[in-house]
């Protein structure tokens, strides 16, 4: 098995891409649903991150929709 290739910067960039904002505009504790992320986009992110080696589930991300929390669940940090 190969090592996960996901990084904190990639998580941030992927979220920003779907929100159509600059990555630096997303704070670690911002509620990503309040910023416009929806469940369909979250599933897109989960599939992308699973391909990169992260074992993530929708309920875990939806419970605390914050960038910092998602990075932690993915096992990466800034």
Z-matrix of the N, CA and C atoms (Angstrom, degrees):
N
C 1 1.467
C 2 1.527 1 108.66
N 3 1.314 2 115.95 1 138.97
C 4 1.458 3 120.27 2 -179.47
C 5 1.522 4 109.92 3 -86.28
N 6 1.312 5 116.14 4 156.72
C 7 1.460 6 121.55 5 178.77
C 8 1.524 7 109.49 6 -69.94
N 9 1.321 8 116.04 7 146.57
C 10 1.464 9 119.01 8 177.21
C 11 1.531 10 110.63 9 -57.91
N 12 1.311 11 115.77 10 140.78
C 13 1.459 12 120.26 11 -178.77
C 14 1.529 13 112.70 12 -104.77
N 15 1.316 14 116.83 13 4.58
C 16 1.453 15 121.25 14 -177.57
C 17 1.528 16 110.32 15 -78.77
N 18 1.314 17 116.23 16 138.21
C 19 1.464 18 122.08 17 176.80
C 20 1.523 19 109.41 18 -123.18
N 21 1.330 20 115.63 19 164.23
C 22 1.465 21 120.30 20 176.64
C 23 1.524 22 110.64 21 -60.33
N 24 1.322 23 115.92 22 -40.42
C 25 1.467 24 120.14 23 179.47
C 26 1.521 25 111.18 24 -63.66
N 27 1.336 26 116.69 25 -36.37
C 28 1.464 27 119.89 26 179.20
C 29 1.522 28 111.21 27 -69.28
N 30 1.334 29 116.86 28 -40.66
C 31 1.471 30 120.38 29 176.56
C 32 1.524 31 109.10 30 -58.50
N 33 1.329 32 116.25 31 -47.47
C 34 1.470 33 121.05 32 179.68
C 35 1.528 34 110.46 33 -61.09
N 36 1.315 35 116.98 34 -46.40
C 37 1.465 36 121.24 35 -177.99
C 38 1.525 37 111.27 36 -64.14
N 39 1.331 38 117.30 37 -40.50
C 40 1.465 39 120.71 38 -179.65
C 41 1.524 40 111.44 39 -65.00
N 42 1.331 41 116.78 40 -43.36
C 43 1.464 42 120.51 41 177.87
C 44 1.519 43 109.86 42 -63.39
N 45 1.328 44 116.67 43 -45.93
C 46 1.469 45 121.19 44 -179.21
C 47 1.524 46 111.09 45 -61.14
N 48 1.325 47 116.44 46 -39.36
C 49 1.467 48 120.13 47 179.26
C 50 1.526 49 111.20 48 -59.31
N 51 1.327 50 116.37 49 -45.15
C 52 1.461 51 119.45 50 -178.71
C 53 1.527 52 112.53 51 -72.17
N 54 1.320 53 116.51 52 -27.29
C 55 1.468 54 120.15 53 176.67
C 56 1.523 55 112.21 54 -86.53
N 57 1.328 56 116.36 55 -9.73
C 58 1.460 57 123.23 56 -178.54
C 59 1.523 58 111.40 57 58.91
N 60 1.348 59 114.67 58 48.31
C 61 1.458 60 122.10 59 176.94
C 62 1.524 61 108.84 60 -133.44
N 63 1.325 62 115.64 61 168.21
C 64 1.459 63 120.54 62 175.00
C 65 1.536 64 108.76 63 -71.94
N 66 1.320 65 117.72 64 137.70
C 67 1.475 66 119.76 65 179.56
C 68 1.522 67 113.36 66 -53.60
N 69 1.325 68 117.18 67 -37.79
C 70 1.466 69 120.49 68 -177.67
C 71 1.526 70 112.79 69 -68.57
N 72 1.323 71 117.85 70 -13.94
C 73 1.467 72 120.50 71 -179.21
C 74 1.527 73 112.82 72 -81.85
N 75 1.336 74 117.55 73 -6.86
C 76 1.464 75 121.20 74 -178.55
C 77 1.525 76 109.08 75 -100.49
N 78 1.322 77 115.32 76 118.00
C 79 1.463 78 120.44 77 177.37
C 80 1.516 79 110.98 78 -80.67
N 81 1.322 80 116.30 79 156.10
C 82 1.464 81 120.95 80 -178.28
C 83 1.522 82 112.92 81 -62.86
N 84 1.343 83 117.59 82 -25.40
C 85 1.468 84 120.44 83 -178.13
C 86 1.522 85 113.32 84 -111.29
N 87 1.329 86 117.50 85 7.99
C 88 1.467 87 120.28 86 175.73
C 89 1.521 88 109.71 87 -65.17
N 90 1.333 89 116.32 88 140.26
C 91 1.459 90 120.35 89 174.76
C 92 1.533 91 107.47 90 -76.86
N 93 1.322 92 116.13 91 114.15
C 94 1.464 93 120.73 92 -174.35
C 95 1.525 94 112.20 93 -69.25
N 96 1.318 95 117.71 94 -26.70
C 97 1.464 96 119.50 95 175.44
C 98 1.525 97 110.02 96 -70.07
N 99 1.321 98 116.45 97 -38.05
C 100 1.468 99 120.12 98 176.88
C 101 1.527 100 111.02 99 -64.26
N 102 1.331 101 116.53 100 -28.88
C 103 1.468 102 120.86 101 179.16
C 104 1.529 103 112.57 102 -80.31
N 105 1.343 104 117.29 103 -7.46
C 106 1.454 105 120.27 104 175.80
C 107 1.514 106 116.28 105 118.35
N 108 1.325 107 117.66 106 -1.60
C 109 1.458 108 119.67 107 177.74
C 110 1.527 109 108.60 108 -70.65
N 111 1.308 110 117.39 109 142.34
C 112 1.463 111 121.19 110 177.85
C 113 1.529 112 109.30 111 -125.60
N 114 1.323 113 116.15 112 174.82
C 115 1.464 114 120.43 113 -173.84
C 116 1.523 115 112.91 114 -63.24
N 117 1.309 116 117.87 115 -34.47
C 118 1.468 117 120.53 116 178.93
C 119 1.526 118 109.94 117 -64.60
N 120 1.310 119 116.39 118 -43.15
C 121 1.470 120 119.89 119 178.76
C 122 1.526 121 111.10 120 -67.87
N 123 1.327 122 117.16 121 -36.12
C 124 1.465 123 119.74 122 177.03
C 125 1.525 124 109.83 123 -61.85
N 126 1.323 125 117.40 124 -42.00
C 127 1.467 126 119.94 125 178.17
C 128 1.526 127 110.85 126 -63.43
N 129 1.321 128 117.20 127 -36.96
C 130 1.465 129 121.21 128 176.05
C 131 1.525 130 110.04 129 -60.44
N 132 1.332 131 116.00 130 -44.72
C 133 1.458 132 120.47 131 178.88
C 134 1.526 133 111.34 132 -63.93
N 135 1.319 134 116.96 133 -43.79
C 136 1.461 135 120.88 134 -179.87
C 137 1.526 136 110.63 135 -58.21
N 138 1.317 137 117.04 136 -46.27
C 139 1.463 138 119.75 137 179.72
C 140 1.522 139 111.20 138 -63.62
N 141 1.312 140 116.94 139 -41.90
C 142 1.469 141 121.46 140 178.66
C 143 1.523 142 110.06 141 -61.37
N 144 1.339 143 116.63 142 -44.39
C 145 1.458 144 120.79 143 -176.46
C 146 1.521 145 111.80 144 -74.70
N 147 1.313 146 117.54 145 -31.56
C 148 1.473 147 119.49 146 174.86
C 149 1.519 148 110.11 147 -63.59
N 150 1.322 149 116.62 148 -39.96
C 151 1.462 150 120.91 149 177.19
C 152 1.524 151 110.59 150 -60.21
N 153 1.340 152 116.34 151 -32.10
C 154 1.463 153 121.57 152 179.69
C 155 1.532 154 112.16 153 -84.69
N 156 1.330 155 116.98 154 -1.09
C 157 1.459 156 120.32 155 174.77
C 158 1.510 157 117.28 156 107.66
N 159 1.319 158 118.59 157 2.20
C 160 1.467 159 121.28 158 -179.50
C 161 1.521 160 110.17 159 -91.41
N 162 1.319 161 116.72 160 134.11
C 163 1.462 162 121.86 161 178.91
C 164 1.528 163 108.39 162 -96.71
N 165 1.320 164 116.06 163 92.66
C 166 1.459 165 121.29 164 -176.73
C 167 1.521 166 110.69 165 -120.02
N 168 1.334 167 115.37 166 149.62
C 169 1.464 168 122.08 167 177.98
C 170 1.524 169 109.05 168 -125.69
N 171 1.326 170 116.22 169 145.85
C 172 1.462 171 121.32 170 -177.83
C 173 1.525 172 113.45 171 -54.74
N 174 1.333 173 119.66 172 -48.64
C 175 1.476 174 118.43 173 -177.21
C 176 1.533 175 112.89 174 -58.05
N 177 1.320 176 117.35 175 -35.28
C 178 1.461 177 120.48 176 179.76
C 179 1.521 178 111.39 177 -65.63
N 180 1.322 179 116.58 178 -40.04
C 181 1.463 180 120.49 179 179.31
C 182 1.527 181 110.88 180 -73.30
N 183 1.323 182 116.85 181 -40.47
C 184 1.467 183 120.92 182 -177.40
C 185 1.527 184 111.96 183 -68.32
N 186 1.323 185 117.21 184 -29.16
C 187 1.459 186 121.46 185 -177.97
C 188 1.525 187 111.90 186 -62.83
N 189 1.314 188 116.52 187 -37.46
C 190 1.467 189 121.29 188 179.39
C 191 1.531 190 107.68 189 -141.44
N 192 1.339 191 117.02 190 84.96
C 193 1.467 192 121.04 191 -173.43
C 194 1.529 193 113.06 192 -80.05
N 195 1.318 194 115.30 193 64.92
C 196 1.455 195 121.76 194 179.06
C 197 1.527 196 109.09 195 -123.50
N 198 1.302 197 116.69 196 141.02
C 199 1.459 198 121.86 197 -177.28
C 200 1.527 199 112.07 198 -54.90
N 201 1.315 200 117.11 199 -47.18
C 202 1.456 201 120.60 200 -179.12
C 203 1.520 202 112.38 201 -60.44
N 204 1.318 203 116.34 202 -40.78
C 205 1.469 204 120.78 203 178.71
C 206 1.532 205 110.21 204 -65.95
N 207 1.319 206 116.68 205 -42.68
C 208 1.459 207 119.80 206 -179.75
C 209 1.522 208 111.06 207 -64.13
N 210 1.329 209 115.79 208 -40.01
C 211 1.464 210 119.17 209 177.56
C 212 1.524 211 110.07 210 -62.06
N 213 1.321 212 116.02 211 -41.27
C 214 1.460 213 120.52 212 178.78
C 215 1.535 214 111.09 213 -62.70
N 216 1.331 215 116.74 214 -45.14
C 217 1.461 216 120.18 215 178.38
C 218 1.535 217 111.71 216 -61.49
N 219 1.321 218 115.63 217 -33.12
C 220 1.463 219 120.27 218 179.96
C 221 1.529 220 111.69 219 -80.43
N 222 1.339 221 116.22 220 -6.42
C 223 1.450 222 119.88 221 178.67
C 224 1.512 223 114.62 222 79.46
N 225 1.345 224 115.53 223 24.36
C 226 1.463 225 120.32 224 178.65
C 227 1.523 226 107.85 225 -127.18
N 228 1.323 227 117.72 226 157.64
C 229 1.454 228 120.89 227 176.49
C 230 1.518 229 109.74 228 -145.95
N 231 1.314 230 114.66 229 157.41
C 232 1.466 231 120.16 230 -177.95
C 233 1.507 232 110.74 231 -79.55
